């Protein structure tokens, strides 16, 4: 069923609304009911932009802030669940695109949380901030580094390609006496190469990342966009789940299918560019993401 997500994503990527940090693709900031995924992990993101809350006795960890305009939605979701937004002690930044780190300044201002950013993505992440401010970065992390709070530990995994320093995160969640390897993917989306920030070795990075993606023993599969892990459908199943029914977010086969699907779409994009059939401007144009309100900002949103 995932292949039917492509047309909607395509429209969002190619629309003018996707090209500005202040103009959000239609529907991406729509509220979605916050809910418990498993154990101490909750979904607090929007309909499309995934944000996750780990609740611990020593404070909470938030992952991904979406756009700046996504933050009120995230805050409202946290409060609806009965938690305090000001209890967020750590913010793990998303990959260096404005639809994942655009709200970091606002969350920092509202909570004072320590902002954790991947070292390789840090320079690009600094491009996204309100006028007159700098992007908050309190701690830099690399492959294998961990973030821990109140008994919850997350481990960073470099998955470059979509951005130079795309970081996935793993942890263990428990339910009904069982432990599940939980993987929050960064993004494997390379189907629109012409709107990504190209850098030397990017194609090889993507290919190595697809190989690496298959080495993780993923059971609970999550990602930076709700559509990537079929969140809405799994949420509906969760609402009607019986006492003996499996948690729909335990989806190892869905994860494998996701990797296969995006590897195929990436290789198709590489082939198109090799034949001169890329969409829009081609590679090597030097389009960074810190050049103001235009195509350079927020082009791929995935």
Secondary structure, 3 states (H helix, E strand, C coil): CHHHHHHHHHHHHHCHHHHECCECCCCCCCECCCEEEECCEEECCECCECCEEEEECCEEEEECCECHHHHHHHHHHHHHCCCCHHHEEEEECCCCCHHHHCCHHHHHHHHCCEEEEECCCHHHHCCCCCCCCCCCCCEEECCCCEEEECCEEEEEEECCCCCCCCEEEEEEEEECCEEEEEEECCCCCCCCHHHCCCCCCHHHHHHHHHHHHCCCCCCEEECCEHHHHCHHHHHHHHHCCCCCCCCCCECHHHHHHHHHHHHHHHHHHHHHHHCCCCCCCCCCCCCCCCCCCCCCCCCCCC
